[in-house]
């Protein structure tokens, strides 16, 4: 990204506070580890890959990664020669219609080189905005659909995020290792019909028998739709459990939140068990709950609360190890004063628990050694704080890894705190929607929009992606 303010890229007339994402510059990057997550190497942006040079695609973030078997060269798949990594990202396409696409790139050498991007969304209406993407691969060798990739997202029609616009959840299937995706299938109704029945936050997982599950939040419920024929036909959305969205924002902070679900399937041969987790608002704050189905998603148990009094819990991850053990991790916020927000007012820590049956869980253990301050970072327009919401948990035979946002190396900025509080106190920003609005940029305004590079510590805005290795025993 070019430097903030006036300059040879942004122009001589750019405002001093102009630090916006610049058109044509990608934002999806890769780090790799070959020692179990202890150390990491920066491999650069997807856009820096040779295969992307003439593709006319600019990555836009919201990364989701997964692994599956490599194609065997004979129309099938095999782990005999290693694994194929998949990277799904938002993207813009040079010269093409549509506000946003979902693309997929793959790597067969553990993230060193990546294929040219493949568009998973084929609808090209300029009124559509595709967002909230997820990707999973059937990695069960006994499955009839071993190796198939499932890409899901929400298609915001009429490019609307607020009100009662149409926003169905979609899925596209790849049967050739991510080299192409079939026509998208609509998994949910589209219209809200003035009910506020929006659908977002899709996630997917495959069971050992090849059954694939796609869960998402729909109105006041977490729901799941199921395919038993490799994504050709899907059930209507079935209710997992009721959801009361957590506070947006969490009292004591101002970043946007959600209660989107996460899924995990028992990988043991013959199992038909699948689990779902989400954050539910209670009288005591956000609490992480887990529900269980033993009949391929047709019926679900009453959700069990896993998180406790660690704080306001949010942004969870859920995964099963090869032996069927469940791992759950999440973040929790504690505020000094829930009636305001700003530097030093809130602290976010990370916790994890395990279970062998999805019903009885260990007492959550703190994973992060240092708490994070959400005031250390802001939305690009500075109007509210920002906290990345793509937390992910993966599990293997030796433990699990939780990937999450962390700001321990960041520093808050009093000038930004004052600006954000001014906007909220005067009704100049819709904090629940976290949307862009006109705000005072005139230096003569009571509290003008600050230029961070001039008035903030150098570490303001420095949030990191942190990976914590989990080896908790049940």
C-alpha positions in Angstrom: 0.0 0.0 0.0 1.3 3.5 -0.8 2.1 5.9 2.0 -0.7 7.9 3.6 -1.6 11.4 2.4 -0.2 13.4 -0.6 2.3 11.7 -2.7 3.2 10.3 -6.2 0.6 7.5 -5.9 -2.3 9.0 -4.1 -1.9 12.4 -5.7 -0.8 15.8 -4.6 -4.3 16.7 -3.6 -4.9 13.7 -1.3 -6.0 14.5 2.2 -3.4 14.0 4.9 -5.7 11.5 6.6 -6.0 9.4 3.3 -4.7 6.0 4.3 -7.3 4.0 2.3 -6.7 0.7 0.5 -5.4 1.7 -2.9 -7.0 0.3 -6.1 -5.0 -2.4 -7.8 -3.0 -3.4 -4.7 -3.7 -6.9 -3.4 -4.2 -7.7 0.3 -4.2 -11.5 0.5 -0.9 -12.9 1.8 0.7 -16.2 2.7 2.9 -17.3 5.7 4.1 -20.9 6.0 5.6 -23.0 8.8 7.5 -26.3 8.5 8.0 -26.9 12.3 4.5 -27.3 13.7 3.7 -23.5 13.8 6.7 -22.5 16.0 8.2 -20.2 13.3 6.8 -18.7 10.1 8.1 -17.4 6.8 6.4 -14.6 4.8 5.8 -15.8 1.3 4.3 -12.5 0.1 1.0 -11.7 -1.6 -0.9 -14.0 -3.8 -0.7 -11.2 -6.4 3.1 -11.5 -6.3 2.9 -15.0 -7.7 4.1 -15.5 -11.3 0.9 -17.3 -12.1 -1.1 -14.2 -11.1 0.9 -11.7 -13.2 -1.4 -11.7 -16.2 -4.6 -13.0 -14.6 -6.2 -9.6 -14.2 -7.2 -10.4 -10.6 -6.6 -8.3 -7.5 -7.0 -10.1 -4.2 -9.2 -8.4 -1.6 -8.6 -10.3 1.6 -11.0 -12.4 3.8 -8.7 -15.4 3.5 -9.8 -19.0 4.1 -7.4 -21.9 3.7 -7.8 -25.7 3.7 -6.0 -28.8 2.7 -7.0 -31.8 0.7 -5.5 -34.6 -1.4 -3.6 -34.0 -4.6 -5.1 -35.1 -7.9 -3.6 -38.4 -8.9 -3.4 -37.7 -12.6 -6.1 -40.4 -13.4 -9.2 -38.5 -12.5 -9.0 -39.2 -8.7 -7.2 -38.0 -5.7 -4.5 -39.3 -3.3 -2.5 -38.2 -0.3 0.3 -40.6 -1.4 2.3 -37.7 -2.9 1.3 -35.0 -0.4 -1.5 -32.5 0.1 -3.0 -29.7 -2.0 -3.5 -26.4 -0.1 -6.5 -24.2 -1.2 -6.7 -20.4 -0.7 -10.1 -18.7 -1.1 -10.2 -14.9 -1.1 -12.3 -12.0 -2.2 -11.1 -10.4 -5.4 -11.8 -7.8 -8.0 -11.5 -8.7 -11.7 -10.0 -6.2 -14.1 -12.6 -5.3 -16.8 -15.3 -7.7 -15.5 -18.7 -6.8 -14.1 -19.6 -7.3 -10.5 -18.4 -5.6 -7.3 -16.7 -8.6 -5.8 -15.8 -12.2 -6.7 -14.6 -15.2 -4.8 -11.5 -16.8 -6.2 -9.6 -19.9 -5.3 -5.8 -20.6 -5.8 -4.1 -23.8 -4.9 -0.5 -24.9 -4.0 1.1 -28.4 -4.2 4.4 -27.4 -2.6 3.3 -26.3 0.9 2.5 -22.7 0.0 5.7 -21.8 -1.9 4.0 -21.3 -5.3 0.3 -20.9 -6.1 -1.8 -21.5 -9.2 -3.5 -18.9 -11.2 -6.7 -17.7 -9.6 -10.0 -19.5 -10.5 -13.3 -17.7 -10.2 -15.7 -19.7 -8.0 -18.6 -17.2 -8.4 -19.9 -17.2 -12.0 -22.7 -14.7 -11.7 -21.6 -11.4 -13.2 -24.3 -8.9 -12.3 -22.9 -5.5 -11.5 -25.5 -5.3 -8.7 -24.1 -8.3 -6.8 -21.5 -8.3 -3.9 -20.2 -11.7 -3.0 -18.8 -11.9 0.6 -18.4 -14.0 3.7 -16.6 -16.9 1.8 -15.6 -20.3 3.1 -13.9 -23.3 1.5 -13.6 -27.0 2.6 -12.4 -30.2 1.0 -13.5 -33.7 1.5 -10.3 -35.3 3.0 -11.9 -38.6 3.9 -10.3 -41.4 1.8 -13.3 -43.7 2.2 -15.7 -41.1 0.9 -17.2 -41.4 -2.6 -16.5 -37.7 -3.0 -12.9 -37.7 -1.7 -11.1 -34.6 -2.9 -14.1 -32.5 -3.8 -13.9 -28.9 -2.8 -16.9 -26.9 -1.6 -16.9 -23.1 -1.8 -19.6 -21.2 0.0 -20.5 -17.5 0.3 -23.4 -15.0 0.7 -24.5 -13.3 -2.5 -25.6 -9.8 -1.5 -28.0 -8.9 -4.4 -28.6 -5.3 -5.3 -25.2 -4.7 -3.5 -27.0 -4.1 -0.2 -25.7 -4.8 3.3 -28.4 -3.1 5.3 -32.1 -3.0 5.3 -33.9 -6.0 3.8 -32.0 -6.8 0.6 -31.8 -10.3 -0.9 -28.8 -12.3 0.4 -28.9 -16.1 -0.2 -26.1 -18.5 0.7 -24.5 -20.1 -2.3 -22.2 -23.1 -2.9 -20.0 -24.1 -5.9 -18.3 -27.5 -6.1 -15.0 -28.3 -7.7 -14.3 -31.9 -8.7 -10.9 -31.4 -10.3 -8.8 -30.0 -7.5 -9.9 -26.4 -7.7 -9.0 -26.0 -11.4 -12.7 -25.2 -12.1 -16.0 -24.8 -10.2 -19.5 -25.8 -11.3 -22.4 -23.4 -11.5 -23.4 -22.1 -8.0 -26.3 -23.6 -6.2 -28.6 -21.5 -4.0 -28.9 -23.1 -0.6 -31.4 -20.7 1.1 -34.2 -18.4 0.3 -33.1 -15.0 -1.0 -35.5 -12.4 0.2 -36.0 -11.2 3.8 -39.6 -10.1 3.2 -39.2 -7.3 5.8 -38.4 -9.9 8.5 -34.7 -9.2 9.0 -34.2 -12.8 8.1 -30.6 -12.3 6.7 -28.3 -15.1 6.0 -24.5 -14.9 6.5 -21.5 -16.6 7.9 -21.5 -19.9 6.0 -19.1 -22.6 6.9 -18.8 -26.2 5.7 -17.4 -29.6 6.6 -17.5 -33.2 5.2 -18.1 -36.4 7.2 -16.3 -39.7 6.7 -19.1 -41.0 4.5 -19.0 -38.1 2.2 -21.9 -36.2 3.6 -21.2 -32.5 3.3 -22.7 -29.9 5.7 -23.1 -26.2 5.2 -24.2 -24.1 8.2 -25.0 -20.4 8.4 -26.9 -18.0 10.5 -30.5 -17.4 9.3 -32.6 -14.9 11.2 -32.8 -16.1 14.8 -31.5 -19.6 14.1 -28.3 -21.4 13.2 -29.2 -23.7 10.3 -27.6 -26.4 8.3 -28.2 -27.8 4.8 -26.9 -31.2 3.8 -25.8 -33.0 0.7 -25.3 -36.8 0.5 -24.5 -36.9 -3.2 -21.4 -34.7 -3.5 -23.2 -31.4 -3.7 -25.7 -32.2 -6.5 -28.8 -32.0 -4.3 -29.2 -30.2 -0.9 -31.7 -30.4 1.8 -33.7 -27.3 2.9 -32.1 -25.5 5.8 -32.7 -27.4 9.1 -32.5 -25.7 12.5 -29.5 -26.4 14.6 -30.5 -24.1 17.4 -31.7 -20.7 18.3 -29.2 -17.8 18.3 -29.3 -14.5 20.0 -26.7 -12.3 18.4 -24.0 -11.0 20.7 -23.8 -7.3 21.3 -22.6 -5.3 18.3 -20.4 -3.8 19.5 -19.4 -5.6 22.7 -19.8 -3.1 25.6 -16.5 -1.5 26.3 -15.3 -1.7 22.7 -16.6 -0.5 19.3 -15.6 -3.1 16.8 -18.2 -5.1 14.8 -19.1 -8.6 15.9 -21.1 -11.6 14.7 -22.5 -14.9 16.0 -21.7 -16.9 12.9 -21.4 -20.7 13.4 -18.5 -23.1 13.0 -18.7 -26.8 12.1 -16.7 -29.9 12.9 -17.4 -33.5 11.8 -16.4 -36.7 13.7 -13.8 -38.3 11.2 -14.0 -41.8 12.6 -15.1 -44.4 10.0 -18.9 -45.0 10.1 -19.6 -41.9 12.2 -22.6 -39.7 11.3 -21.9 -37.1 14.1 -21.4 -33.4 13.4 -21.0 -30.5 15.8 -21.8 -26.8 15.6 -20.5 -23.9 17.8 -21.4 -20.3 18.1 -21.5 -17.3 20.4 -24.8 -16.6 22.1 -25.8 -13.5 24.0 -26.9 -14.1 27.5 -27.6 -12.0 30.6 -24.0 -12.5 31.5 -22.6 -11.6 28.1 -21.5 -13.6 25.1 -21.1 -17.4 25.8 -19.8 -20.1 23.4 -22.2 -23.0 23.0 -21.9 -26.3 21.1 -24.7 -28.5 19.7 -24.4 -32.1 18.5 -26.1 -34.2 15.8 -25.6 -37.9 15.5 -27.8 -38.4 12.5 -26.1 -36.4 9.7 -27.7 -33.0 10.8 -31.3 -34.1 10.9 -31.7 -33.5 14.7 -29.6 -31.6 17.2 -29.1 -31.7 20.9 -29.7 -28.7 23.2 -26.6 -26.5 23.0 -24.1 -26.9 25.8 -22.4 -23.8 27.2 -18.6 -24.2 27.1 -17.2 -20.7 28.0 -17.6 -19.4 31.5 -16.8 -16.1 33.3 -13.6 -15.4 31.3 -15.3 -12.4 29.7 -17.6 -11.6 26.8 -16.8 -14.6 24.5 -16.8 -14.3 20.7 -15.2 -15.4 17.4 -14.8 -19.1 18.2 -13.1 -22.0 16.3 -14.1 -25.7 16.4 -12.2 -28.7 15.0 -12.0 -32.5 15.4 -8.7 -34.4 15.6 -8.2 -37.7 13.7 -9.1 -39.7 16.9 -12.4 -37.8 17.2 -11.3 -35.4 20.0 -12.9 -32.0 19.8 -11.0 -28.7 20.3 -12.8 -25.4 20.9 -11.1 -22.0 21.1 -12.4 -18.5 21.3 -11.6 -14.9 22.4 -13.1 -13.1 25.4 -13.2 -9.4 26.2 -13.2 -7.8 29.7 -13.9 -4.1 30.0 -13.1 -1.6 32.7 -16.1 0.5 31.8 -18.9 -0.9 29.6 -20.4 2.5 28.9 -17.5 3.8 26.9 -14.6 2.6 24.7 -11.0 3.7 24.0 -7.4 2.9 24.7 -6.9 0.9 27.9 -10.6 0.2 28.4 -10.8 -3.3 27.1 -8.6 -6.4 27.1 -9.0 -9.4 24.9 -7.6 -12.9 25.8 -7.8 -16.3 24.1 -9.1 -19.5 25.6 -9.4 -23.2 24.6 -11.2 -26.4 25.8 -11.5 -30.0 24.7 -14.1 -32.7 24.7 -14.4 -36.4 23.7 -18.1 -36.3 23.1 -19.2 -32.7 22.5 -21.2 -32.7 25.7 -18.7 -32.7 28.6 -15.9 -30.1 28.2 -12.7 -29.3 30.1 -12.5 -26.0 32.0 -11.3 -23.4 29.5 -7.6 -22.6 29.7 -6.1 -19.2 28.8 -4.0 -19.6 25.6 -2.7 -16.1 25.1 0.1 -14.9 27.3 -0.6 -11.2 26.8 -4.0 -9.5 26.5 -4.8 -7.4 23.5 -6.4 -3.9 23.3 -9.0 -3.5 20.5 -8.3 0.2 20.5 -4.9 -0.4 18.9 -6.6 -0.7 15.5 -9.4 0.9 13.6 -11.5 0.6 10.5 -9.9 2.0 7.5 -12.1 5.1 7.8 -11.1 5.4 11.5 -14.8 5.6 12.5 -14.8 2.5 14.7 -12.3 0.0 16.1 -11.6 -3.1 14.0 -11.0 -6.7 15.0 -10.5 -9.4 12.4 -13.3 -12.0 12.4 -11.7 -14.9 10.5 -10.5 -16.9 13.5 -9.9 -20.5 12.5 -9.1 -23.7 14.4 -7.5 -26.8 12.8 -6.6 -30.1 14.5 -4.2 -32.9 13.8 -2.9 -36.0 15.5 -0.5 -34.1 17.8 -2.8 -31.2 18.8 -4.6 -28.2 17.3 -3.7 -24.7 16.1 -5.9 -21.6 16.7 -5.4 -18.7 14.3 -6.7 -15.3 15.5 -6.3 -11.6 15.6 -4.0 -10.2 18.3 -2.8 -6.6 19.0 -0.2 -7.1 21.8 2.3 -5.2 19.7 -0.1 -2.4 18.8 -0.7 0.9 20.6 -3.8 2.9 21.0 -4.2 6.5 19.7 -6.0 9.1 21.9 -6.8 11.3 18.9 -8.6 8.4 17.2 -10.4 7.5 20.4 -11.7 11.0 20.7 -12.8 11.1 17.0 -14.6 7.7 17.4 -16.4 8.8 20.6 -17.4 12.1 19.0 -19.0 10.3 16.1 -20.9 7.9 18.3 -22.0 10.5 20.8 -23.4 12.7 18.1 -25.1 10.0 16.0 -22.7 10.4 13.1 -21.9 6.7 12.7 -24.3 3.7 12.9 -22.2 1.6 15.3 -24.4 -1.5 14.9 -24.0 -1.6 11.1 -20.3 -0.3 11.1 -21.1 1.5 7.9 -19.3 4.3 6.2 -21.0 7.7 6.7 -20.0 11.3 6.2 -18.0 12.5 9.1 -16.2 15.8 9.9 -12.9 16.1 8.1 -12.8 19.9 8.3 -10.1 20.9 10.9 -12.6 23.5 12.2 -15.0 20.8 13.3 -15.3 20.1 17.0 -13.4 16.9 16.6 -11.9 16.5 13.1 -10.8 13.2 11.5 -7.2 12.8 12.5 -4.3 11.8 10.3 -2.8 8.8 12.1 0.7 9.2 10.7 0.9 12.7 12.2 -0.8 12.3 15.6 -0.7 8.5 16.5 2.1 6.3 17.9 3.9 4.4 15.1 2.5 1.1 16.4 -1.1 2.3 16.1 -3.0 0.0 13.7 -0.6 -2.9 14.2 -2.7 -6.0 14.7 -1.2 -9.4 13.9 -2.3 -12.9 13.0 -1.2 -15.1 15.9 -1.1 -19.0 15.9 -1.4 -20.8 19.2 -0.6 -24.5 19.4 -2.9 -26.5 21.6 -2.0 -29.8 23.3 -4.8 -29.9 25.9 -5.7 -33.3 27.3 -9.3 -34.1 27.9 
